[in-house]
Amino acid sequence: MQNLRNVIRQLAQPDGETVALVCTVDAVDKSSRTVDCSPINEGAPLLGVNLQANQEGECGVCLFPEIGSYVVVGFVSEGAAGVVLLTEKIESAEIVIGDTSAVISADGVRINVGDISANLSKSAVTFNGGDLGGLVKVQALTDKLNELIQTVNALITSYNTHTHITTATVGASTAPGVLSPTEQTAQQAQPFNRSDYENEKVKH
């Protein structure tokens, strides 16, 4: 920490040729990717300081500093607007490579890769807009399905062992007739195993 203070003091010295200035951020313009800031040596405010090498660029890495935080501004040539070289605190960061992008802030992370998207916040993780609803709780689903299996198997057992009693008489006998059990028996349903449908590479 002491070394950092010394570096800041050296950069803020008013004497000699100025190649970099330590400033506090006054305003941030995300659309133009610039900041307005004030040197801590009480020099004139710097307006439109670039956050990227290409001010109109939309690709690469861009750090948006917090208002009120320190930045180090460097100058390519005398009279140039300057560019932010170092930041103390950032409000957000953007990374864009081709059709892949990521935005990181205190609210979470948004990632887009082509048509695929993921949004991570403090309360939820949402894929592709979340139109299909929440992810299945695999163990809870397995338990519910196996409860259904037990009910189905009870019905199958009852069917396989049931003997029909008829009130019709057979021949001269007045006793009710008994029909034989069915010769075709139903097979018991098998329990569900979560490993049959769980993708262990994606967990929640």
N, C-alpha and C positions, 0 to 999 in steps of 0.2 A: 504493500500500500504506500509506503514511504517513497519507493522508487517511482510509482505512478504520479505522486504529488510533485516530485522533482521534475519529471518529464513535462507535466502540465505547466509548471512555472517557467521552464526553459522555453517552451513553445509560445508562452504568453509574453515573453520579454519584448518591450517596445523598441529596444535598440537593435540596430543591425538590420540586415535584409530579412524580410518576413517571407518564409516559404510555407508556413502553416500557422493556423490560429486555432486556439481553443475557444469555442463559442457555446452559448446556450441557445437551444432551439426555441424560436418564437412561433413559428407556424409551419405546417406540413401540407404540401399540395400533392396528393397521390396521383392525380390525373397527369400532371406535368412531371412528377417525380422530382420535385425540388423542395427545398426548405428555405425559410428565412431565419436568420440567426444573428445574435449579437456577440461580438468578441468580448471575452472577460477582461481584456486590457482596456475596455471602454472605448475601443475604436468604433468607427461608423458601422451601422448594421449592414449585414450582407444579405442581399435579396436574390432569390432564385438560384441558390446553390444546388448544383446537380447531385443527385443520389446515384446516378449511373453514368457511365462514360458517354452513352448516347441518350440524350434527354428525351427523345421521342421514342426510344426503344420500348418494347413490351416483352422482351425475352431476357434471360439471364437471371441474376440474383439481385434483389433490391430490398434493402433494410429501411424501414420507415421509423425514424427515432421518435421517442416520446417528447412531447412539448415540455420544455423546462429542463431537459436532460442535456448533458455535455456532448458535443461532437468536435472532432478535429477536422478542420477544413484546410485542404491544400490548394495551391494555385499553380496552374500550368505555366502561365505567363503573367506579366504585370498587367493589371486591369481586367483579367479574366474573372468570371463569376465564381470560379472555384468548384471543388468537388468534395463531398464528405468522404474522408478517409477512414475514420474510426467513429464508433458510436458507443455511448455509455449504456443507455437503455433503449430498447426498441418497442414500438407499439405493435408492429407486425412485420412479417417477412414474407416475401413472395419469390418463388422459384418457378421459372418457366423454361422448359426445354422441349421444343417442338410442340406436339399436342399434349404434353404432360405438364401439369402445373400443381403447385402446392402452396397454400396460404396458411401461415401459422400466426396465431394471435393468442391473447389471454382467453378468448372464448373457445378456442379449440383449433382443429386442423381440418382443412378442406383439401382433398386430393382429387384431381381429375386426370384420367388417362384415356384419351379418346372419348368414347361414349360411356365409360365406366367412371363412377364417382363414389367417394366415401367422405362422410362428414362426421368427425369425431368432436363431440362437445362434452361438457362436464356431466351431462345427464343421459346421453344416448350416443349410439353409433348408427348412422343411417347410410345404407348402400343404395345407390341409383335412385335417390328420391324417396325411398321407403314406401312406394305405392303398393307393394305386396304385403305390407304389414310386418309384424315382428317375427324374429326367428323362433323356431320351434324349440321348446324345452324338451330335449330328447328323453330324459329319464321320466318326466311327467307324462309324455306321450306314450312311452313304452308301458308304464303302469296302467294307463287308461285302456290301452289296447289289450293288455293281458286280462284286465277285468272283463272286457267284452269276450275274450276267448273263453274264460271260465263259464260265462253265461251260455255261450254257444255250445260248449262241450256238455254242459248239463242237459241242454235240450237234445243233443245227439244221443247221450246215454239213455235218456227217457224214451226216445224214439226207438233205439235199438232193443230195449228190454220190454217194451210195452206189449201186452197181449190183449187183444180186443175180445170183449164178452158180448155175445149176441143173444137176443131174446127169442130168436128163431129156434124151433125144435128140429131135431134131426130124426127122421123115421118116426117110429111109434112112441119114442121117448118124449116125455113132457119137460125134461131138464133142458135148461138153456145151453146152447152150443158154445163151444170155445174155439175161436179161430187161432190157427198157429201163428207164432211171431213171424214177422217178415224175414225172408231169407236174405235180403239185401241190407247190409248194415252200413251206416255212415261212418266215415273215418273221423277220428278226433282231430280238431284243429290244433296246430302247433303254436307254442308261445312265440311272441315276437322277441327278437334279440336286437338291441340297439345297434350292435355292430353291423347289422345288415343294411342300415340306412344312415348311419352317422358318419359324417366327414370329420375326422379328428384333426385335420389341418386347419379348420376354421372353428374357433371356440369362442364362447361368450359366457 
